[in-house]
Protein backbone atom coordinates (compact mmCIF):
# COMPACT_ATOMS: atom_id res chain seq x y z
CA UNK A 1 0.00 0.00 0.00
CA UNK A 2 1.31 3.42 -0.87
CA UNK A 3 -1.50 5.65 0.35
CA UNK A 4 -1.02 7.10 3.84
CA UNK A 5 -4.77 6.73 4.37
CA UNK A 6 -4.42 2.97 4.75
CA UNK A 7 -2.33 0.63 6.83
CA UNK A 8 1.00 0.02 5.10
CA UNK A 9 1.56 -3.58 4.05
CA UNK A 10 4.98 -5.06 3.28
CA UNK A 11 6.25 -4.81 -0.28
CA UNK A 12 5.33 -7.78 -2.42
CA UNK A 13 8.16 -10.19 -3.16
CA UNK A 14 6.73 -10.56 -6.66
CA UNK A 15 6.55 -6.86 -7.48
CA UNK A 16 2.75 -6.65 -7.22
CA UNK A 17 1.61 -3.19 -6.09
CA UNK A 18 -1.71 -3.19 -4.24
CA UNK A 19 -3.50 0.15 -4.63
CA UNK A 20 -6.95 1.34 -3.72
CA UNK A 21 -8.58 3.05 -6.70
CA UNK A 22 -11.83 4.48 -5.42
CA UNK A 23 -13.68 5.74 -8.50
CA UNK A 24 -17.23 5.50 -7.29
CA UNK A 25 -20.08 5.95 -9.68
CA UNK A 26 -23.03 7.95 -8.52
CA UNK A 27 -25.74 5.44 -7.59
CA UNK A 28 -28.98 5.54 -9.44
CA UNK A 29 -31.93 7.00 -7.54
CA UNK A 30 -34.66 4.55 -6.67
CA UNK A 31 -38.23 5.62 -6.06
CA UNK A 32 -39.21 4.45 -2.59
CA UNK A 33 -42.63 3.82 -1.07
CA UNK A 34 -43.94 6.81 0.93
CA UNK A 35 -43.84 4.84 4.20
CA UNK A 36 -40.05 4.51 3.90
CA UNK A 37 -39.34 8.21 3.61
CA UNK A 38 -39.33 8.81 7.35
CA UNK A 39 -36.58 6.19 7.63
CA UNK A 40 -34.16 7.84 5.18
CA UNK A 41 -34.90 11.53 5.70
CA UNK A 42 -34.21 13.47 8.88
CA UNK A 43 -34.79 17.22 9.34
CA UNK A 44 -34.86 17.73 5.63
CA UNK A 45 -31.43 16.11 5.08
CA UNK A 46 -31.05 12.86 3.27
CA UNK A 47 -29.38 10.06 5.20
CA UNK A 48 -26.21 8.85 3.49
CA UNK A 49 -25.54 5.16 3.85
CA UNK A 50 -21.92 4.32 4.69
CA UNK A 51 -19.62 3.48 1.79
CA UNK A 52 -19.50 -0.26 1.28
CA UNK A 53 -15.99 -1.51 1.97
CA UNK A 54 -14.29 -4.14 -0.11
CA UNK A 55 -12.94 -7.38 1.44
CA UNK A 56 -9.39 -5.97 1.16
CA UNK A 57 -10.32 -2.75 2.98
CA UNK A 58 -12.09 -4.68 5.73
CA UNK A 59 -8.99 -6.84 6.14
CA UNK A 60 -6.78 -3.74 6.42
CA UNK A 61 -9.08 -2.19 8.98
CA UNK A 62 -9.00 -5.36 11.07
CA UNK A 63 -5.21 -5.59 10.73
CA UNK A 64 -4.78 -2.02 11.89
CA UNK A 65 -7.02 -2.61 14.90
CA UNK A 66 -5.08 -5.71 15.93
CA UNK A 67 -1.64 -4.11 15.60
CA UNK A 68 -2.82 -1.16 17.71
CA UNK A 69 -3.63 -3.39 20.70
CA UNK A 70 -1.35 -2.18 23.45
CA UNK A 71 -2.02 -5.32 25.49
CA UNK A 72 -0.47 -7.54 22.79
CA UNK A 73 1.96 -5.19 21.06
CA UNK A 74 2.94 -2.54 23.64
CA UNK A 75 6.27 -1.66 21.98
CA UNK A 76 5.12 -1.75 18.38
CA UNK A 77 5.14 -4.51 15.80
CA UNK A 78 6.35 -5.58 12.38
CA UNK A 79 4.41 -7.51 9.74
CA UNK A 80 5.61 -10.42 7.66
CA UNK A 81 3.87 -12.26 4.83
CA UNK A 82 3.81 -16.02 5.27
CA UNK A 83 1.67 -16.13 2.15
CA UNK A 84 0.83 -13.34 -0.27
CA UNK A 85 -2.51 -12.96 -2.00
CA UNK A 86 -0.93 -13.98 -5.31
CA UNK A 87 1.83 -16.58 -5.44
CA UNK A 88 3.18 -18.80 -8.26
CA UNK A 89 0.84 -21.69 -7.39
CA UNK A 90 -2.24 -19.52 -8.09
CA UNK A 91 -3.90 -19.68 -11.52
CA UNK A 92 -4.16 -15.87 -11.69
CA UNK A 93 -0.54 -15.18 -10.70
CA UNK A 94 1.30 -14.80 -14.02
CA UNK A 95 -0.85 -11.98 -15.37
CA UNK A 96 -0.23 -9.90 -12.22
CA UNK A 97 3.55 -10.16 -11.68
CA UNK A 98 5.04 -6.68 -11.59
CA UNK A 99 1.69 -5.02 -12.08
CA UNK A 100 -0.56 -2.69 -10.09
CA UNK A 101 -3.67 -4.30 -8.63
CA UNK A 102 -6.82 -2.43 -7.71
CA UNK A 103 -7.16 -3.93 -4.25
CA UNK A 104 -10.77 -2.80 -3.95
CA UNK A 105 -11.65 -5.25 -6.73
CA UNK A 106 -10.15 -8.31 -5.03
CA UNK A 107 -12.66 -11.01 -4.14
CA UNK A 108 -13.12 -12.41 -0.65
CA UNK A 109 -11.56 -15.71 -1.76
CA UNK A 110 -8.46 -13.88 -3.00
CA UNK A 111 -8.09 -11.84 0.19
CA UNK A 112 -8.56 -15.00 2.27
CA UNK A 113 -5.38 -16.45 0.74
CA UNK A 114 -3.30 -13.90 2.63
CA UNK A 115 -1.38 -15.11 5.67
CA UNK A 116 0.14 -12.33 7.78
CA UNK A 117 2.07 -12.72 11.00
CA UNK A 118 2.39 -9.76 13.35
CA UNK A 119 5.72 -9.74 15.16
CA UNK A 120 6.25 -8.08 18.55
CA UNK A 121 9.52 -6.16 18.75
CA UNK A 122 11.57 -8.96 20.36
CA UNK A 123 10.27 -11.62 17.93
CA UNK A 124 11.26 -9.36 15.06
CA UNK A 125 14.77 -8.91 16.48
CA UNK A 126 15.32 -12.66 16.90
CA UNK A 127 14.04 -13.34 13.37
CA UNK A 128 16.39 -10.75 11.88
CA UNK A 129 19.28 -12.23 13.88
CA UNK A 130 18.73 -15.73 12.49
CA UNK A 131 18.10 -14.50 8.95
CA UNK A 132 21.26 -12.41 8.98
CA UNK A 133 23.33 -15.35 10.21
CA UNK A 134 22.05 -17.90 7.70
CA UNK A 135 21.86 -15.32 4.94
CA UNK A 136 25.54 -14.47 5.41
CA UNK A 137 26.45 -18.16 5.38
CA UNK A 138 24.40 -18.60 2.20
CA UNK A 139 26.18 -15.72 0.45
CA UNK A 140 29.58 -17.03 1.49
CA UNK A 141 28.65 -20.53 0.28
CA UNK A 142 29.61 -21.87 3.71
CA UNK A 143 29.13 -25.67 3.73
CA UNK A 144 26.04 -26.22 5.89
CA UNK A 145 26.46 -29.96 5.63
CA UNK A 146 29.52 -29.74 7.88
CA UNK A 147 28.11 -27.65 10.72
CA UNK A 148 24.31 -27.83 10.69
CA UNK A 149 24.31 -30.22 13.68
CA UNK A 150 26.52 -27.82 15.63
CA UNK A 151 24.20 -24.92 14.76
CA UNK A 152 21.16 -26.87 15.89
CA UNK A 153 22.86 -27.84 19.15
CA UNK A 154 23.52 -24.14 19.77
CA UNK A 155 19.88 -23.31 19.08
CA UNK A 156 18.71 -26.10 21.37
CA UNK A 157 20.84 -24.85 24.28
CA UNK A 158 19.51 -21.35 23.78
CA UNK A 159 15.93 -22.64 23.52
CA UNK A 160 16.19 -24.74 26.72
CA UNK A 161 17.30 -21.66 28.66
CA UNK A 162 14.38 -19.53 27.45
CA UNK A 163 12.40 -18.12 30.36
CA UNK A 164 8.82 -18.15 29.09
CA UNK A 165 6.54 -19.28 26.28
CA UNK A 166 6.88 -16.08 24.24
CA UNK A 167 10.67 -16.23 24.32
CA UNK A 168 10.56 -19.89 23.26
CA UNK A 169 8.33 -19.03 20.30
CA UNK A 170 10.62 -16.12 19.34
CA UNK A 171 13.55 -18.54 19.07
CA UNK A 172 11.67 -21.45 17.51
CA UNK A 173 9.97 -19.36 14.83
CA UNK A 174 13.12 -17.36 14.02
CA UNK A 175 15.26 -20.49 13.66
CA UNK A 176 12.63 -22.43 11.68
CA UNK A 177 11.93 -19.53 9.33
CA UNK A 178 15.64 -18.99 8.67
CA UNK A 179 16.48 -22.61 7.87
CA UNK A 180 13.43 -22.80 5.62
CA UNK A 181 14.53 -19.65 3.81
CA UNK A 182 18.09 -20.96 3.39
CA UNK A 183 17.57 -24.76 3.18
CA UNK A 184 21.04 -25.87 2.03
CA UNK A 185 21.53 -27.72 5.32
CA UNK A 186 18.88 -30.26 4.41
CA UNK A 187 19.95 -30.88 0.82
CA UNK A 188 23.74 -30.81 1.28
CA UNK A 189 23.89 -33.27 4.12
CA UNK A 190 26.16 -36.31 4.49
CA UNK A 191 25.01 -37.16 8.03
CA UNK A 192 21.54 -38.45 7.18
CA UNK A 193 20.92 -39.82 10.67
CA UNK A 194 21.93 -36.51 12.19
CA UNK A 195 19.59 -34.68 9.83
CA UNK A 196 16.74 -36.99 10.79
CA UNK A 197 17.39 -36.44 14.51
CA UNK A 198 17.35 -32.69 13.98
CA UNK A 199 14.04 -32.76 12.09
CA UNK A 200 12.43 -34.95 14.75
CA UNK A 201 13.71 -32.72 17.56
CA UNK A 202 12.52 -29.55 15.82
CA UNK A 203 9.05 -31.04 15.32
CA UNK A 204 8.96 -32.12 18.96
CA UNK A 205 9.78 -28.60 20.13
CA UNK A 206 6.91 -27.22 18.05
CA UNK A 207 4.48 -29.91 19.18
CA UNK A 208 5.28 -29.48 22.88
CA UNK A 209 5.08 -25.69 22.71
CA UNK A 210 1.72 -25.58 20.93
CA UNK A 211 0.19 -28.28 23.09
CA UNK A 212 1.24 -26.59 26.33
CA UNK A 213 0.41 -22.94 25.57
CA UNK A 214 -2.51 -21.15 23.95
CA UNK A 215 -2.10 -18.33 21.38
CA UNK A 216 -2.42 -15.59 24.00
CA UNK A 217 0.33 -17.10 26.15
CA UNK A 218 2.55 -17.29 23.05
CA UNK A 219 1.92 -13.65 22.15
CA UNK A 220 -0.11 -14.50 19.03
CA UNK A 221 -3.30 -12.74 18.01
CA UNK A 222 -5.96 -15.19 16.80
CA UNK A 223 -7.14 -13.05 13.87
CA UNK A 224 -3.91 -13.05 11.83
CA UNK A 225 -0.80 -14.45 13.53
CA UNK A 226 -2.01 -17.82 14.81
CA UNK A 227 -3.63 -18.86 11.47
CA UNK A 228 -0.45 -17.70 9.70
CA UNK A 229 1.71 -19.80 12.03
CA UNK A 230 -0.46 -22.85 11.37
CA UNK A 231 0.00 -22.28 7.64
CA UNK A 232 3.77 -21.91 8.09
CA UNK A 233 4.02 -25.22 9.96
CA UNK A 234 1.93 -26.99 7.33
CA UNK A 235 4.18 -25.79 4.51
CA UNK A 236 7.30 -26.63 6.52
CA UNK A 237 5.99 -30.14 7.15
CA UNK A 238 5.10 -30.69 3.50
CA UNK A 239 8.45 -29.45 2.23
CA UNK A 240 10.55 -31.49 4.68
CA UNK A 241 8.57 -34.66 4.06
CA UNK A 242 8.80 -34.26 0.27
CA UNK A 243 12.63 -34.32 0.27
CA UNK A 244 14.08 -37.32 -1.55
CA UNK A 245 16.20 -39.43 0.80
CA UNK A 246 17.46 -42.08 -1.63
CA UNK A 247 17.42 -45.42 0.19
CA UNK A 248 16.68 -43.88 3.56
CA UNK A 249 13.17 -43.71 5.03
CA UNK A 250 11.32 -40.44 4.27
CA UNK A 251 11.79 -37.65 6.79
CA UNK A 252 8.90 -37.05 9.18
CA UNK A 253 8.04 -33.66 10.64
CA UNK A 254 5.45 -34.86 13.11
CA UNK A 255 3.33 -32.00 14.36
CA UNK A 256 0.18 -34.03 14.09
CA UNK A 257 -2.67 -32.33 15.93
CA UNK A 258 -5.45 -31.24 13.55
CA UNK A 259 -6.02 -27.97 15.43
CA UNK A 260 -2.39 -26.99 14.86
CA UNK A 261 -1.90 -27.79 11.19
CA UNK A 262 -4.08 -26.83 8.25
CA UNK A 263 -4.60 -29.17 5.27
CA UNK A 264 -2.83 -28.14 2.08
CA UNK A 265 -3.49 -29.08 -1.51
CA UNK A 266 -0.58 -30.50 -3.49
CA UNK A 267 -0.19 -27.18 -5.32
CA UNK A 268 -0.41 -24.97 -2.27
CA UNK A 269 3.20 -25.10 -1.09
CA UNK A 270 5.34 -22.35 -2.54
CA UNK A 271 8.49 -20.44 -1.69
CA UNK A 272 8.16 -18.60 1.61
CA UNK A 273 7.64 -14.92 1.01
CA UNK A 274 10.38 -12.77 2.49
CA UNK A 275 8.40 -9.52 2.49
CA UNK A 276 8.41 -7.65 5.77
CA UNK A 277 7.22 -4.16 6.55
CA UNK A 278 9.23 -0.96 6.74
CA UNK A 279 11.43 -1.74 9.76
CA UNK A 280 12.87 -4.88 8.13
CA UNK A 281 14.76 -5.09 4.86
CA UNK A 282 16.65 -7.96 3.20
PyMOL commands that set and color helices and strands:
alter all, ss='L'
color gray80, all
select helices_A, chain A and resi 34-40+55-67+94-96+103-105+108-112+121-139+144-160+165-181+184-187+192-212+225-241
alter helices_A, ss='H'
color red, helices_A
select strands_A, chain A and resi 17-19+41-42+45-46+77-83+100-102+115-120
alter strands_A, ss='S'
color yellow, strands_A
deselect
rebuild
show_as cartoon
